[in-house]
Amino acid sequence: MSLLAIGIVSAINDCVTLFQWAKSAISSINSKWSGSQEQSLQDRVLKLESGLQLLKDTLPAMYDLINKAEWRSHEHYVAKLLPSLKDAVSEAEDLIDEFRWYEMKLQVEGNASQSPFIDFLDTIIQGSFNKLNDVQLRLNHLSSQLDNMGLRGVTPHFDKLVRPETTSMPNEAKLFGRNNEMKQVLGLLKVPTNLRRRLMAISENPSTSASARNQVSKSRILSLPVLPIVGIGGVGKTTLAQYICSNKRVESYFEPIIWICVSDDFDVKRLTKEAIQSCTEKEVTSDNLDCLQLALFNHVKDKRLLVVLDDIWDDASKENGQCWKRFCAPFRSVQEGSAMLVTTRCSKVTEVVRTLEPFILEGLKDDIFWNFFKTCVFGSESSENYPELECIGRRILPKLKGSPLAAKTLGRMLSMDLQESHWKFILESELWQLKEKETEILPALRLSYMYLPFYLKQCFAFCAVYPKDYIFQKQHLAEIWVAEGFVEPQGGVPIQDIGCQYFEDLVARSFFRKVSGGYVIHDLLHDMAQQVSEHDCFILRNESDFDKVPQNVRHLYVLPSSDFDDSSLLRLCKYTKLRTLICKKDLEEKTRFIMDQWCTKLLCMRVISCPFTNEFPDSIGNWKHLRYLKISRSCPLKRIPLTFCWLYYLTFFMLGNAF
C-alpha cells in the first residue's frame, strides 16, 4: 500500500481488514473471557464498524456544507456556526485516520504478536466508541442548524449586497492616478489620437466621405479583438473600464458601446439579451437562443462597437471554452476597429478569451497613492491641519499595497474618528482583524477565494499559517499539502505531481506571483487568507501572542523570537488539536525534551518542522498521524528509537536544506 495515496478522501475507508481481524482475534483468545464477555466485545466491534461507515458516508456532505456556508459567511449566524462545523469535521477526519493507522499496523505486524489487538482493544474498543458517537451527533446537530438556515440545495452565489452590479457610469468623481494606464489601454484598443481632426476632414470633403463610407462597409472582421484587464480585487479594473467608456475619443470612435456586468453567471442567453437591450434600449422577451443571437447579429452588423464584459470569473471557460465561443458568435462581421474589453481577476480566464496580451493593472504608486489616500481620509480638507495623524497615516499606507479600494475603505474608518488613539489602533491591527462590515477590501478579495474549488480553498487557506512575504517553493508546499490530506489521488499520477498542479492552478488564478527565488502571496490576499482561516491558523511572533491563539487552532507557525524559551514552547501542549507545527525557534539541546512533551500531548500532529534535534524521544511513536517530519539544520542523529517504526503514515522525512 502506498502511503503517498493517503489523503482526505482515500483515508476515509471501511477498514474492513481491521474489523475482520478484530472479530477473529476476539474468538481466538476467548479463553480470557466468558461467553457473554466475548459476545459483548463482538457487538462493540460491529457497532464500531457500522459507526465508522456512517461517519464515512456523512463526511462528503459535510465538505459540501462547509463550502456552501462559506458563501453565506457574511451572515452572522452562519459565520458563528462555520468554525464549529470545520472543527467537528477535523475531529471526524482524525478519528477515521486513527482507525486507518491500526489497519496499517496490522498489515505491518500481522499475526506475529497480539500487540496490535491488545492496543486496539485498550484504545479503540474501550475508548473510541463513545467518541465516534459524539462526533457523529455533533455533525448531525450542526448540519441540522445550518440546514434550517436554508443552506442545503442552494447553488453557491454571492448576493448583490456582497457583489453589487456594475454599470458603465463611473462611480468615482475622478480617475485618480491612472492617466498612463488610460493612454496605454486606448492605444491597445487602437483608438485614434486625432479622431476629431480626421472626422472634420472627412465631413469637409464629400467625395472622400462617400469613399470612406464605401470602404467601411467592406472592412469587416470575423472576430473581435479581446483585451483583458487583469488584477486583484479592488485594484480599480472596473473604474478604469468605466472611464474608458466615458472618454470622449472612445465615445466618438465606437458606436455602440455595450456594457455587461457578467459576475459569476456566464449564461450565454442572459448575456446576449443584455447586449441586445444595450443596443436597442428595449426589453427582450424572446427566450430562444437562436433568435436572440440572430437579433444581436443584425444589431451589430457593420458597426464599429466596443463591448465591455466586466468582472468575468472562471465559469466563462466552462465546456472547454465552447460557452465563450457561443457568446462571441453574433459579433462576426462587425466593422473593423471594433473591440472587446474584459475585466477579470482570474488570469486563467484570459487564456480562454484573449486575442491580445492581457493588460496587468497594478496598485497605485508612491506619491500618487498617498495623495489618493489623503483625499479618501480628509476629503477637501488639508491633512496639514493634522500633522500627528498624517504621520500615522504614512505608516498605515504600506499595509494597503496601492489598492484604491483598501484606501477608500480604510480611509473611511479613519475619517470617522480623528483621534490619535483610533488611528494607532488601526495602525497596529492586521487588516483581517478589523471589522469586516467596515473593511470592504477583504470581502472584495474574498470573492476570489470563494470561487475556488473546495480542494483549492483548503490549500490556499492553509497558507495563512506562513508569515507575509514568505517565499514559497512549489514542490515543498505541494508536499505539505499532501501531508495535510488536502490533495486527492487521481489514478496512478504521483500525488506530489497533483499537489504541484494545485499550486499552478492557484498561480493561474493570481493567488501566487512569481518572484526571484520562488513565489509570494500579495499582502492583501494574505490578509484575506488569515481572515478565512482565523480559527485554524496562527503565527506566534512573540510571547504576548500566546493570549491570542485560538483554542482549536490546527496549524501554527513559530517565528524565531528572542521572547520564546523552553517554557514558552511547552505552553503549546494545551493546543491538543494541532496538526501542523512549523517552529523556527532553535532550542538546540532542549529540543528533545520539548519534543517529548509535544509527542505526549499533541496527538493529532501531521506536519512537524523544527530547526534542530540530535535525538528523537521514545514518545515519537505517539504521532500516529504524522506524515511530514523535517529537521531544517543538518545535524547527526545520535539515536532513533524503535518507536519511530510506528510512524506508519510517515511519507516525508528530511534533514537539512531548510526552506
WODABEL-V857537 format. One record per helix or strand. SS is the DSSP state (2 for helix, 1 for strand). FROM is the first residue (numbers start at 1). LEN is the number of residues. Records with the same first field share a line. If there is no record, write none. Layout:
SS: FROM-LEN ; FROM-LEN
This chain:
2: 3-3 ; 8-4 ; 16-13 ; 30-3 ; 35-37 ; 76-34 ; 115-11 ; 128-20 ; 179-10 ; 195-10 ; 206-13 ; 237-9 ; 248-6 ; 268-13 ; 289-12 ; 314-4 ; 319-13 ; 347-7 ; 366-13 ; 383-3 ; 387-14 ; 404-12 ; 420-9 ; 431-3 ; 436-3 ; 440-11 ; 454-12 ; 474-11 ; 495-14 ; 523-10 ; 543-6 ; 566-9 ; 588-14 ; 618-5 ; 642-5
1: 220-2 ; 225-6 ; 257-7 ; 306-7 ; 334-2 ; 339-6 ; 359-2 ; 472-1 ; 513-3 ; 518-3 ; 537-4 ; 555-4 ; 580-4 ; 607-4 ; 615-1 ; 628-4 ; 639-1 ; 652-4
